[in-house]
Amino acid sequence: MYAVIATGGKQYKVSEGDVIRVEKIGKEAGDTVTFDQVIAVSDEGLKVGDDVKGATVEGKVLRNGRAKKVIVYRYKPKTGYHKKNGHRQYYTAVRIEKING
């Protein structure tokens, strides 16, 4: 059984027991989180649209953290323009506990 959920502007295909990294949620480690934007659920057949209107996915927050640094480098030839910047995205690691669909 799996579900497709939407959070943080992205979509994730999840099953029970999966650990996913989503955009930072305002929850602490050990809290439970409920994802109510369920796009699809598959158990015996695929359900989408109005069939998954009341479906939810429950998970447990494992930790909050920051991802590895991504280097952003801008360069224009023949002008001497170089610009180096870095970015570390905040994330929340969530273990999927139950799919209610």
C-alpha positions in Angstrom: 0.0 0.0 0.0 1.3 3.4 -0.9 0.1 7.0 -1.0 1.1 10.2 -2.8 1.1 13.2 -0.6 1.8 16.9 -1.2 3.7 19.1 1.2 6.1 22.0 0.9 5.3 22.4 -2.8 6.5 18.9 -3.6 4.9 15.5 -4.0 6.1 12.3 -2.3 5.2 8.6 -2.8 5.2 7.1 0.6 4.5 3.7 2.2 4.3 2.7 5.9 7.7 2.7 7.5 9.3 5.1 5.0 11.5 8.0 6.2 11.2 11.1 4.1 12.7 14.5 4.3 10.2 17.3 3.7 10.4 21.1 3.9 10.7 22.3 7.5 7.5 21.8 9.5 7.0 23.7 12.8 7.1 20.4 14.9 9.7 19.1 17.3 11.2 15.6 17.3 8.7 13.0 18.7 5.6 15.0 17.6 3.1 13.5 15.3 2.2 15.1 12.0 -0.8 14.5 9.7 -0.7 15.1 6.0 -4.2 15.8 4.7 -3.3 16.7 1.1 -3.4 13.2 -0.2 -3.4 13.0 -4.0 -3.6 9.2 -4.5 -3.9 6.0 -2.5 -3.2 2.5 -3.8 -4.2 -0.6 -1.8 -6.0 -3.0 -4.2 -6.6 -0.4 -6.9 -5.5 3.2 -7.4 -7.9 5.8 -5.9 -7.7 9.4 -6.9 -9.9 12.5 -6.9 -13.0 12.4 -4.8 -12.2 8.8 -3.7 -9.4 10.1 -1.5 -11.2 13.2 -0.2 -11.0 12.2 3.5 -7.7 10.3 3.3 -4.8 11.2 5.6 -1.3 10.1 6.2 0.1 10.1 9.7 3.8 10.3 10.6 6.2 10.9 13.4 8.9 13.6 13.4 12.3 12.1 13.8 14.5 15.2 13.6 14.9 18.7 12.2 18.1 19.6 10.4 19.9 21.2 7.5 20.9 19.6 4.3 24.4 19.6 2.8 25.5 22.9 1.3 24.7 23.6 -2.3 27.2 25.9 -4.1 25.6 28.5 -6.4 28.3 30.0 -8.7 27.6 32.7 -11.2 30.0 33.6 -13.9 30.0 35.8 -17.0 32.8 35.5 -19.4 35.1 38.4 -20.5 33.8 40.7 -17.8 35.5 39.5 -14.7 32.1 38.8 -13.0 32.2 35.9 -10.5 29.8 35.4 -7.6 29.9 32.4 -5.3 27.1 31.8 -2.8 26.0 28.8 -0.7 22.7 27.5 0.5 21.7 25.0 3.2 18.0 24.0 3.1 16.1 23.3 6.4 14.3 19.9 6.5 12.2 17.7 8.8 12.7 14.0 8.7 9.4 12.1 9.1 8.7 8.4 9.5 5.4 7.4 7.9 3.3 5.5 10.5 -0.1 5.0 9.0 -2.0 5.6 5.8 -5.8 6.1 6.3 -7.4 5.9 2.9 
